[in-house]
């Protein structure tokens, strides 16, 4: 009898989005493909939620309807995920 244990990965990182330091929350989604759910507050306190997936070793935002400052922070979000996965 074997146990199938999956590690729950969730973490928070402060990332410098173009103008301000923002707190991004990451949660790895279960499934066959590697995906993370990410959320962050904008300047008005509204929660922005999106998913990221690994394409050819680079973490990319899936949704197209995120603000420009989020897409500009995509390379830093990639670095945050890679740093956490190497732990």
NUTINU-633095 format. One line per 4 residues: for each residue z, x, y of C-alpha. Coordinates in pm, whole numbers, plus 50000, padded with zeros to 5 digits. Layout:
// residues N
Z,X,Y ~ ...;
END
This chain:
// residues 87
50000,50000,50000 ~ 49891,50158,50328 ~ 49980,50074,50681 ~ 49707,50062,50941;
49878,50161,51265 ~ 49690,50164,51594 ~ 49826,50344,51893 ~ 49860,50124,52202;
49737,50326,52498 ~ 49823,50210,52847 ~ 49894,50417,53153 ~ 49893,50416,53532;
49735,50683,53752 ~ 49725,50735,54126 ~ 49364,50802,54218 ~ 49227,50886,54560;
48963,50621,54617 ~ 48742,50715,54915 ~ 48991,50620,55187 ~ 49329,50560,55023;
49545,50656,54729 ~ 49532,50364,54481 ~ 49730,50284,54167 ~ 49494,50215,53876;
49632,50058,53556 ~ 49448,50138,53231 ~ 49478,49966,52891 ~ 49272,50064,52587;
49110,49759,52428 ~ 49109,49723,52049 ~ 48779,49722,51868 ~ 48501,49936,51732;
48377,50061,52070 ~ 48594,50265,52301 ~ 48672,50053,52607 ~ 48942,50042,52870;
49049,49748,53083 ~ 49130,49871,53436 ~ 49289,49690,53726 ~ 49376,49786,54084;
49481,49611,54406 ~ 49256,49610,54709 ~ 49388,49642,55066 ~ 49462,49269,55083;
49661,49267,54760 ~ 49386,49103,54551 ~ 49366,49229,54194 ~ 49031,49383,54096;
48973,49395,53719 ~ 48693,49563,53529 ~ 48615,49739,53200 ~ 48499,50092,53134;
48317,50221,52828 ~ 48216,50566,52710 ~ 47841,50634,52734 ~ 47733,50976,52610;
48080,51117,52671 ~ 48113,50977,53025 ~ 48332,50679,53111 ~ 48130,50421,53307;
48221,50092,53476 ~ 48056,49802,53290 ~ 48071,49534,53560 ~ 47836,49541,53856;
48046,49316,54080 ~ 48315,49568,54177 ~ 48360,49692,54534 ~ 48177,50006,54641;
48501,50206,54679 ~ 48576,50144,54308 ~ 48233,50266,54194 ~ 48271,50572,54418;
48597,50653,54236 ~ 48429,50630,53892 ~ 48422,51011,53830 ~ 48795,51032,53905;
48862,50737,53673 ~ 48665,50920,53402 ~ 48887,51226,53453 ~ 49204,51013,53435;
49099,50859,53102 ~ 48997,51193,52952 ~ 49324,51352,53060 ~ 49524,51074,52893;
49321,51082,52570 ~ 49381,51457,52533 ~ 49758,51408,52519;
END
